[in-house]
Amino acid sequence: MGLLEGKVAIVTGAGSGVGKEHSFLLASEGASVIINDLGDSAEQTASEIRDLGGIAVSHSGNVAEWNTGEELVEKAKNEFGDLHILINNAGILRDAMSFSMTEKEFDEVISVHLKGHFVCARAAAVYWRNQSKEGKTTARRMVHTTSESGLFGGPAQSNYASAKGGILTLSLTLGRELSKYGVTTNVVAPRARTGLTDYIQSMAAPEDKGAFDVYDPANVSPFVVWLCTEDAQEINGQAFIVGGSGVWWMRSWSHINHIKLDNQRWTIDEINARKGELFSGEDTGVPAFAAPKFG
Ligand SMILES: NC(=O)c1ccc[n+]([C@@H]2O[C@H](COP(=O)([O-])OP(=O)(O)OC[C@H]3O[C@@H](n4cnc5c(N)ncnc54)[C@H](O)[C@@H]3O)[C@@H](O)[C@H]2O)c1
């Protein structure tokens, strides 16, 4: 018996790449999966899952549109009678340095990633809150998709890094709002060779067919699917980098130093006089890109 027998999952952007792999693993663990993507690729993934004996239906639609979230939740209810898991994954890149980026490039990326995550999360939250109020309490899961660009900032990605950083705080906010309804919400930054990254030479498949393929997108899915199981009930509001053989638990924006007056407003001169205390011995430049190394 699979770990997710009887569970119903939505995966956005599951027509290819990481989302497609998440869908295959969810289905192989017994979940019924609603596969969302633009165009025909959603149905392609769903039919491949059905050919393997899994349960899947497709939904073709843009996650940046408000009604897509509602349609996906309705589809889960109508086809499979409930919804337990939402994996927000759909994404695009429109890279350019900030000084060259167009309004269209900025808006498209914010829409698909940040709004697209919120649209689906909101629709699921409405349904799960109502279910909880009716006394139907069962484990519910959201897993969102960020990026190392969102964790650390990334040159030529002010649109993407902002959206992916927003997704990290969106997840924290959802965690604070929805845990009382049995929902956990976590974020994963994948490392994988997909349509988004296949231009990166270092991520190419190994020539030796027997060697471990570090950047196979399927390497990301076991941790994402584990987050959806009963065993991960206590994991909430967390962020991870996942790829190859590694899982890194991430945390950021912690308090470093503190200066304070006694119930009065600072003057600029006073701040300047005590800046050494606030920044004592710390590096005040742009923080290093502290991504963990494979191996
Ligand atoms: N591959 C990596 O190393 C990597 C690194 C960091 C983050 N990510 C993130 O992982 C997620 C999956 O990307 P991937 O690498 O599998 O790339 P991918 O291009 O293979 O998959 C993204 C999918 O999202 C779909 N999509 C795009 N816009 C959509 C929309 N508006 N509505 C519905 N579907 C839409 C695409 O059609 C595509 O099938 C993305 O959020 C991406 O930013 C990937």
PDBQT file of the ligand as one rigid body, heavy atoms in Angstrom, charges set to zero:
ROOT
HETATM    1  N1  LIG A 301      15.326  23.300 -12.331  1.00  0.00    +0.000 N 
HETATM    2  C1  LIG A 301      15.945  23.927 -11.323  1.00  0.00    +0.000 C 
HETATM    3  O1  LIG A 301      17.143  23.705 -11.033  1.00  0.00    +0.000 OA
HETATM    4  C2  LIG A 301      15.181  24.907 -10.501  1.00  0.00    +0.000 A 
HETATM    5  C3  LIG A 301      15.905  25.695  -9.605  1.00  0.00    +0.000 A 
HETATM    6  C4  LIG A 301      15.210  26.573  -8.794  1.00  0.00    +0.000 A 
HETATM    7  C5  LIG A 301      13.837  26.659  -8.885  1.00  0.00    +0.000 A 
HETATM    8  N2  LIG A 301      13.163  25.907  -9.805  1.00  0.00    +0.000 N 
HETATM    9  C6  LIG A 301      11.711  26.034  -9.844  1.00  0.00    +0.000 C 
HETATM   10  O2  LIG A 301      11.116  24.769 -10.019  1.00  0.00    +0.000 OA
HETATM   11  C7  LIG A 301       9.836  24.931 -10.636  1.00  0.00    +0.000 C 
HETATM   12  C8  LIG A 301       9.690  23.961 -11.780  1.00  0.00    +0.000 C 
HETATM   13  O3  LIG A 301      10.578  24.347 -12.815  1.00  0.00    +0.000 OA
HETATM   14  P1  LIG A 301      11.352  23.283 -13.711  1.00  0.00    +0.000 P 
HETATM   15  O4  LIG A 301      12.791  23.480 -13.435  1.00  0.00    +0.000 OA
HETATM   16  O5  LIG A 301      10.756  21.946 -13.556  1.00  0.00    +0.000 OA
HETATM   17  O6  LIG A 301      11.094  23.893 -15.169  1.00  0.00    +0.000 OA
HETATM   18  P2  LIG A 301      10.110  23.437 -16.334  1.00  0.00    +0.000 P 
HETATM   19  O7  LIG A 301      10.130  24.541 -17.328  1.00  0.00    +0.000 OA
HETATM   20  O8  LIG A 301      10.445  22.078 -16.789  1.00  0.00    +0.000 OA
HETATM   21  O9  LIG A 301       8.696  23.372 -15.609  1.00  0.00    +0.000 OA
HETATM   22  C9  LIG A 301       7.903  24.499 -15.353  1.00  0.00    +0.000 C 
HETATM   23  C10 LIG A 301       6.499  24.185 -15.831  1.00  0.00    +0.000 C 
HETATM   24  O10 LIG A 301       5.625  25.259 -15.456  1.00  0.00    +0.000 OA
HETATM   25  C11 LIG A 301       4.729  25.461 -16.533  1.00  0.00    +0.000 C 
HETATM   26  N3  LIG A 301       4.180  26.811 -16.482  1.00  0.00    +0.000 N 
HETATM   27  C12 LIG A 301       4.806  27.971 -16.804  1.00  0.00    +0.000 A 
HETATM   28  N4  LIG A 301       3.960  28.998 -16.659  1.00  0.00    +0.000 NA
HETATM   29  C13 LIG A 301       2.778  28.474 -16.238  1.00  0.00    +0.000 A 
HETATM   30  C14 LIG A 301       1.530  29.046 -15.912  1.00  0.00    +0.000 A 
HETATM   31  N5  LIG A 301       1.335  30.379 -16.001  1.00  0.00    +0.000 N 
HETATM   32  N6  LIG A 301       0.521  28.236 -15.503  1.00  0.00    +0.000 NA
HETATM   33  C15 LIG A 301       0.718  26.893 -15.422  1.00  0.00    +0.000 A 
HETATM   34  N7  LIG A 301       1.893  26.298 -15.731  1.00  0.00    +0.000 NA
HETATM   35  C16 LIG A 301       2.908  27.087 -16.127  1.00  0.00    +0.000 A 
HETATM   36  C17 LIG A 301       5.582  25.237 -17.774  1.00  0.00    +0.000 C 
HETATM   37  O11 LIG A 301       4.761  25.021 -18.920  1.00  0.00    +0.000 OA
HETATM   38  C18 LIG A 301       6.414  24.047 -17.369  1.00  0.00    +0.000 C 
HETATM   39  O12 LIG A 301       5.810  22.819 -17.716  1.00  0.00    +0.000 OA
HETATM   40  C19 LIG A 301       9.744  26.405 -11.030  1.00  0.00    +0.000 C 
HETATM   41  O13 LIG A 301       8.996  27.104 -10.053  1.00  0.00    +0.000 OA
HETATM   42  C20 LIG A 301      11.175  26.855 -11.005  1.00  0.00    +0.000 C 
HETATM   43  O14 LIG A 301      11.318  28.243 -10.800  1.00  0.00    +0.000 OA
HETATM   44  C21 LIG A 301      13.808  25.027 -10.610  1.00  0.00    +0.000 A 
ENDROOT
TORSDOF 0
